[in-house]
């Protein structure tokens, strides 16, 4: 009896001793795995690596996280391979990358700029610099050029780094140039910043094939004579392109759509523009498609102005030429005030019922832009409540005062086909427009649908 009791007591003590050991082995792998999962690699300071390099070297960074800010004051090529990230958490208003040497190339690098205000992710103060395949998240500006000519800025993605509670006014511009001539800015994607591409006093600049969305101005141009804005896509901005104080500029092949969320939204805004060419653009679904103010000596040709509230609006625009533009499905096709001596010829107005006696495709009756409604709401904005009411339409038709001074298309086109596709960037001449292409596509879909429904009924 004593032996049995002693044996039971011994077994009980063994069990009590084994329980902590078993629990230790059960918990240890979980704890060890948790520690490993929460361990993050240290950011590697990048400036010492740059300081150790010689001018002309190519630095290919290993995948990982690097610590900024950095200053590049020698001719280097730095590539992150697309898997390297530069962080700039400095509380001071410092740029993440400052370039002060000609010929620097920075490419395939992710940059996170946490400083807001005037601080930029990349600031260039040198010539012939290439910035390529960068992915930038910034709380301030994206790329800033100052007194830097001949830059190539291509295939970059620039977005706002959104801290909670930050107001829209704290955002900077995506790409910002001042007194930086001869730059090529192409194939960049910019969103959720102030202005996508801001150009000031930067002549002979090419802005080509960029995608710009959720901005104030997609492209904002001031004093950039001899430059071009071509084949860009802008959507959901306040204004697609704001072109101001320029001459000898080309705005071609762009698509500016759905700028309509603001009372000042326009597809293309031309202010104080001289001797420039605006052609082959698509402006669709905006509050105002094309707004031209205090501009003269320009040619607007072959633009497709589609489904805007106001197709085109002139204020103080004189001595301009408007030819072969198509105004389709706009609520108000055109408004004009204080705009004389403009040559409107051969445009298509889809609400106009013309008369073609000679059979040449042009109306023998002119299309006059009645300024009654615009003048009325300028004097009393509340009359907008009666827009397109029977009484407003009747009064507008009765208004003929000063008709000889109205802007008028002397020979409206009765059937519309773009000479080249809007949004292609091709020069004027040849080809079929998107209206024809869309028409054929709709006809094809309709035929297939009819056939398909017929098969189902059989």
C-alpha positions in Angstrom: 0.0 0.0 0.0 2.8 2.4 0.9 4.6 1.4 -2.3 1.6 2.2 -4.5 1.1 5.6 -2.8 4.8 6.5 -3.2 4.7 5.6 -6.9 1.6 7.8 -7.5 3.2 10.7 -5.7 6.4 10.3 -7.8 4.4 10.2 -11.1 2.5 13.4 -10.0 5.7 15.2 -9.4 7.1 14.2 -12.8 3.9 15.5 -14.5 4.2 18.8 -12.7 7.8 19.2 -13.8 7.0 18.3 -17.4 4.2 20.8 -17.8 6.4 24.0 -17.9 8.8 22.2 -20.2 6.0 21.2 -22.6 4.6 24.8 -22.5 8.1 26.2 -23.3 8.5 24.1 -26.4 4.9 24.9 -27.6 5.3 28.6 -27.1 8.9 29.0 -28.3 8.4 28.6 -32.1 5.5 31.1 -32.0 7.4 33.7 -30.1 10.5 33.2 -32.2 8.4 33.5 -35.4 6.8 36.7 -34.1 10.2 38.3 -33.3 11.4 37.5 -36.8 8.3 38.9 -38.5 8.5 42.2 -36.6 12.2 42.7 -37.3 12.8 45.3 -40.0 16.1 45.9 -41.8 17.9 49.1 -40.9 17.8 51.9 -43.6 21.2 52.3 -45.2 22.5 55.9 -45.4 23.0 56.6 -49.1 25.1 59.8 -48.9 28.3 57.9 -47.9 28.0 55.6 -50.9 27.7 58.7 -53.2 30.6 60.4 -51.5 32.8 57.4 -52.1 32.0 57.2 -55.8 34.0 58.9 -58.5 32.6 61.2 -61.2 31.3 59.2 -64.1 30.6 56.1 -62.0 27.4 54.1 -62.2 25.9 53.1 -58.9 23.4 50.2 -59.0 21.8 49.9 -55.6 21.0 46.6 -54.0 17.3 46.0 -53.2 16.5 47.6 -49.9 15.7 50.8 -48.0 18.1 53.8 -48.1 18.1 56.9 -46.0 18.1 60.4 -47.3 18.4 63.3 -47.9 21.2 63.1 -50.4 23.2 65.7 -52.4 24.6 64.7 -55.8 27.4 67.1 -56.8 29.3 64.9 -59.3 28.3 63.3 -62.6 26.8 60.0 -61.6 24.3 57.5 -62.8 22.3 56.0 -59.9 19.9 53.1 -60.5 17.7 51.5 -57.9 16.7 48.6 -60.0 13.0 49.3 -59.2 13.4 47.5 -55.8 15.2 50.2 -53.8 13.5 52.9 -51.8 14.9 56.2 -50.6 13.2 57.6 -47.5 13.5 61.2 -46.4 11.9 61.4 -42.9 13.9 64.5 -41.9 11.8 67.0 -39.9 13.5 69.9 -41.6 12.2 71.2 -44.9 14.9 69.4 -46.9 14.6 67.8 -50.4 15.1 64.1 -50.6 17.4 64.4 -53.6 19.3 67.6 -54.5 21.2 67.5 -57.9 23.8 70.1 -58.6 26.0 68.5 -61.2 25.4 68.4 -65.0 24.7 65.1 -66.6 23.4 63.2 -63.6 21.0 60.3 -64.3 18.6 59.0 -61.6 16.4 56.1 -62.5 14.4 53.1 -61.3 14.2 54.3 -57.7 11.3 54.7 -55.3 11.4 58.0 -53.3 9.2 58.8 -50.3 9.4 62.5 -49.3 7.6 63.1 -46.0 8.3 66.8 -45.8 5.5 69.1 -47.0 5.5 72.8 -48.0 8.1 73.8 -50.6 10.3 70.7 -50.0 10.5 68.4 -53.1 11.3 64.8 -53.6 13.8 65.8 -56.3 15.3 69.2 -56.9 17.5 69.9 -59.9 19.9 72.8 -60.2 22.0 71.6 -63.1 21.8 71.0 -66.9 21.2 67.8 -68.9 19.8 65.8 -66.0 17.8 62.6 -66.7 15.1 61.5 -64.3 13.6 58.2 -65.4 11.3 55.5 -64.0 11.0 57.1 -60.6 8.1 56.3 -58.3 7.6 59.3 -56.0 5.2 59.8 -53.1 5.5 63.3 -51.7 3.9 65.4 -49.1 5.2 68.5 -50.9 6.4 68.8 -54.4 7.5 66.0 -56.8 10.2 67.2 -59.2 11.4 70.8 -59.2 13.8 72.3 -61.7 15.4 75.7 -61.2 17.8 77.2 -63.7 18.2 73.7 -65.2 18.1 73.3 -69.0 18.0 70.3 -71.2 16.4 67.9 -68.7 14.7 64.7 -69.6 11.9 63.7 -67.3 10.2 60.5 -68.4 8.2 57.5 -67.3 7.8 58.7 -63.7 4.9 58.2 -61.3 4.2 61.0 -58.9 1.5 61.1 -56.3 0.7 62.9 -53.1 1.7 61.2 -49.9 -1.5 61.6 -48.0 -1.1 62.1 -44.2 -4.4 62.1 -42.3 -5.9 65.5 -41.9 -3.7 67.3 -44.4 -5.6 70.0 -46.4 -5.5 70.2 -50.2 -3.7 73.5 -50.0 -0.6 71.9 -48.6 0.0 70.0 -51.8 2.8 71.0 -54.2 3.1 70.5 -58.0 4.0 67.2 -59.6 6.7 68.6 -62.0 7.6 72.3 -61.5 9.9 74.2 -63.8 11.1 77.8 -63.5 13.6 79.3 -66.0 14.5 75.9 -67.2 14.6 75.7 -71.0 14.6 72.9 -73.5 13.2 70.2 -71.2 11.4 67.0 -72.4 8.6 65.9 -70.1 7.0 62.7 -71.4 5.0 59.6 -70.3 4.7 60.6 -66.6 1.6 59.8 -64.5 0.7 62.5 -61.9 -2.3 62.6 -59.6 -3.7 64.1 -56.4 -1.3 67.1 -56.3 -1.9 70.8 -57.0 -0.8 71.2 -60.6 0.4 68.2 -62.6 3.0 70.0 -64.7 3.8 73.7 -64.0 5.9 75.6 -66.4 7.0 79.2 -65.9 9.5 81.1 -68.0 10.7 77.9 -69.5 11.0 78.1 -73.3 11.1 75.4 -75.9 9.7 72.7 -73.6 8.0 69.6 -74.8 5.2 68.1 -72.7 4.1 64.9 -74.3 2.0 61.8 -73.5 1.5 62.4 -69.8 -1.5 61.2 -67.8 -2.8 63.8 -65.4 -5.7 63.3 -63.0 -7.3 64.7 -59.8 -5.4 68.0 -60.0 -6.1 71.7 -60.1 -4.5 72.2 -63.5 -3.3 69.2 -65.4 -0.8 71.4 -67.4 -0.2 75.0 -66.3 1.9 77.0 -68.7 3.1 80.6 -68.2 5.6 82.4 -70.5 6.8 79.3 -72.3 7.2 80.6 -75.9 8.0 78.0 -78.6 6.9 75.1 -76.5 4.5 72.2 -77.2 1.8 70.4 -75.3 0.9 67.2 -77.2 -0.9 63.9 -76.8 -1.5 64.3 -73.0 -4.6 62.8 -71.2 -6.2 64.8 -68.5 -9.3 63.7 -66.5 -11.1 64.9 -63.3 -9.0 68.0 -62.9 -10.4 71.5 -62.4 -8.9 72.5 -65.7 -7.1 70.2 -68.2 -4.7 72.7 -69.6 -4.2 76.3 -68.5 -2.1 78.1 -71.2 -1.3 81.7 -70.3 0.9 84.5 -71.5 2.5 82.5 -74.4 3.2 82.8 -78.1 4.2 80.3 -80.8 2.9 77.4 -78.8 1.4 74.1 -80.1 -1.4 72.4 -78.2 -2.2 69.3 -80.1 -3.6 65.8 -79.9 -4.6 66.1 -76.2 -7.6 64.5 -74.6 -9.1 66.6 -71.7 -12.2 64.9 -70.3 -14.5 65.3 -67.3 -13.3 68.6 -66.0 -16.7 69.5 -64.5 -16.6 69.4 -60.7 -15.7 73.1 -60.3 -17.6 76.2 -61.4 -14.4 77.3 -63.1 -13.7 74.0 -64.9 -12.5 74.0 -68.5 -11.0 71.5 -70.8 -8.6 74.0 -72.3 -8.2 77.6 -71.0 -6.3 80.0 -73.3 -5.5 83.4 -71.7 -3.3 86.0 -73.4 -2.2 83.5 -76.0 -0.7 84.8 -79.3 0.2 83.2 -82.7 -0.3 79.7 -81.4 -1.9 76.6 -82.9 -4.5 74.5 -81.1 -5.5 71.5 -83.2 -6.6 67.8 -83.1 -7.7 68.0 -79.4 -10.6 66.1 -77.8 -12.4 68.1 -75.1 -15.3 66.1 -73.7 -17.6 66.3 -70.8 -16.2 69.5 -69.3 -18.1 72.5 -67.9 -16.5 74.6 -70.7 -14.7 72.8 -73.5 -12.5 75.6 -74.8 -12.3 79.0 -73.1 -10.4 81.7 -74.9 -9.8 85.1 -73.3 -7.8 88.2 -74.4 -6.1 86.1 -77.1 -5.4 86.9 -80.7 -3.7 85.6 -83.9 -4.3 82.0 -83.0 -5.5 79.1 -85.2 -8.0 76.5 -83.7 -8.5 73.7 -86.2 -9.8 70.2 -86.2 -10.7 70.0 -82.5 -13.6 67.8 -81.4 -15.7 69.6 -78.7 -18.0 67.0 -77.4 -20.7 66.8 -74.6 -19.6 69.9 -72.7 -22.0 72.3 -70.9 -20.5 75.1 -73.0 -18.6 74.0 -76.1 -16.5 77.2 -76.7 -16.5 80.5 -75.0 -14.8 83.7 -76.2 -14.2 86.8 -74.1 -12.1 89.6 -75.6 -10.7 87.2 -78.2 -10.0 88.9 -81.6 -8.4 88.0 -84.9 -8.3 84.3 -84.4 -9.1 81.6 -87.0 -11.5 78.7 -86.2 -11.8 76.1 -88.9 -13.0 72.5 -89.2 -13.8 72.1 -85.5 -16.7 69.9 -84.5 -19.2 71.0 -81.8 -21.4 68.0 -81.0 -23.9 67.3 -78.2 -22.9 70.4 -76.1 -25.7 72.0 -74.0 -24.6 75.5 -75.2 -22.5 75.3 -78.4 -20.8 78.7 -78.1 -20.8 82.0 -76.2 -19.0 85.1 -77.3 -18.7 88.6 -75.9 -16.3 91.4 -76.9 -14.8 89.2 -79.5 -14.6 90.7 -83.0 -12.8 90.1 -86.3 -12.5 86.3 -85.6 -12.6 84.2 -88.7 -15.1 81.3 -88.2 -15.2 79.1 -91.3 -16.3 75.6 -92.0 -17.0 74.4 -88.4 -19.7 71.8 -87.7 -22.5 72.8 -85.3 -24.8 69.9 -84.7 -27.8 72.0 -83.7 -27.6 74.2 -86.8 -30.0 73.6 -89.6 -28.3 75.0 -92.7 -29.1 75.1 -96.4 -26.7 73.8 -99.0 -27.9 74.9 -102.4 -24.5 74.4 -104.2 -24.1 70.9 -102.8 -20.5 71.5 -101.6 -21.2 70.3 -98.0 -21.2 73.8 -96.6 -24.2 75.8 -95.6 -25.1 78.9 -97.6 -26.6 80.4 -94.5 -24.2 81.6 -91.7 -24.3 80.4 -88.1 -24.4 83.3 -85.7 -23.5 83.0 -82.0 -26.3 84.8 -80.1 -24.8 86.6 -77.0 -28.1 87.2 -75.3 -28.0 84.5 -72.7 -24.4 85.2 -71.8 -24.9 89.0 -71.4 -28.1 88.4 -69.4 -26.5 86.1 -66.8 -23.4 88.4 -66.5 -25.7 91.1 -65.4 -28.0 88.9 -63.2 -26.7 85.4 -62.4 -30.1 84.3 -61.0 -31.4 84.1 -64.6 -29.4 80.9 -65.0 -32.4 79.2 -63.3 -34.4 79.8 -66.5 -31.8 78.2 -68.8 -33.4 76.7 -71.9 -36.9 77.5 -70.6 -39.4 78.4 -73.3 -39.4 82.0 -72.3 -35.6 82.3 -72.4 -35.5 80.6 -75.8 -38.2 83.0 -77.1 -36.4 86.1 -75.8 -33.1 84.8 -77.3 -34.6 84.3 -80.7 -36.2 87.8 -80.5 -32.8 89.5 -79.6 -31.2 90.9 -82.7 -29.6 94.0 -81.4 -26.1 94.6 -83.0 -26.3 91.4 -84.9 -23.7 92.6 -87.4 -21.2 92.5 -84.5 -21.9 88.9 -83.5 -19.3 86.2 -84.0 -20.6 84.1 -86.9 -19.5 81.1 -88.9 -19.8 82.2 -92.5 -20.0 78.7 -94.1 -20.8 76.0 -91.5 -19.9 72.5 -92.3 -23.1 70.3 -92.6 -21.4 66.9 -92.1 -18.4 66.5 -89.7 -15.4 64.3 -90.0 -12.1 65.0 -88.4 -9.1 65.3 -90.8 -7.1 63.4 -88.2 -8.1 61.6 -85.0 -8.3 64.0 -82.1 -5.8 62.9 -79.5 -3.3 61.5 -82.0 -1.0 64.5 -82.1 -0.6 64.2 -85.8 -0.4 67.5 -87.8 -3.3 68.9 -89.7 -4.5 66.8 -92.7 -5.6 63.3 -93.8 -7.3 60.4 -91.9 -10.6 59.7 -90.2 -11.7 61.1 -86.9 -12.9 59.3 -83.8 -16.5 60.2 -84.5 -16.5 58.0 -87.6 -14.7 55.2 -85.7 -17.2 55.3 -82.9 -20.0 55.2 -85.4 -18.7 52.1 -87.1 -18.1 50.4 -83.7 -21.7 51.2 -82.6 -23.1 49.9 -85.9 -21.0 46.7 -85.5 -22.2 46.1 -81.9 -25.8 46.7 -83.0 -25.6 44.2 -85.8 -24.1 41.5 -83.5 -26.7 42.2 -80.8 -29.6 41.9 -83.4 -28.2 38.6 -84.7 -27.6 37.2 -81.3 -31.2 38.0 -80.1 -32.5 36.5 -83.3 -30.6 33.3 -82.6 -32.0 33.2 -79.0 -35.6 33.5 -80.3 -35.1 30.7 -82.7 
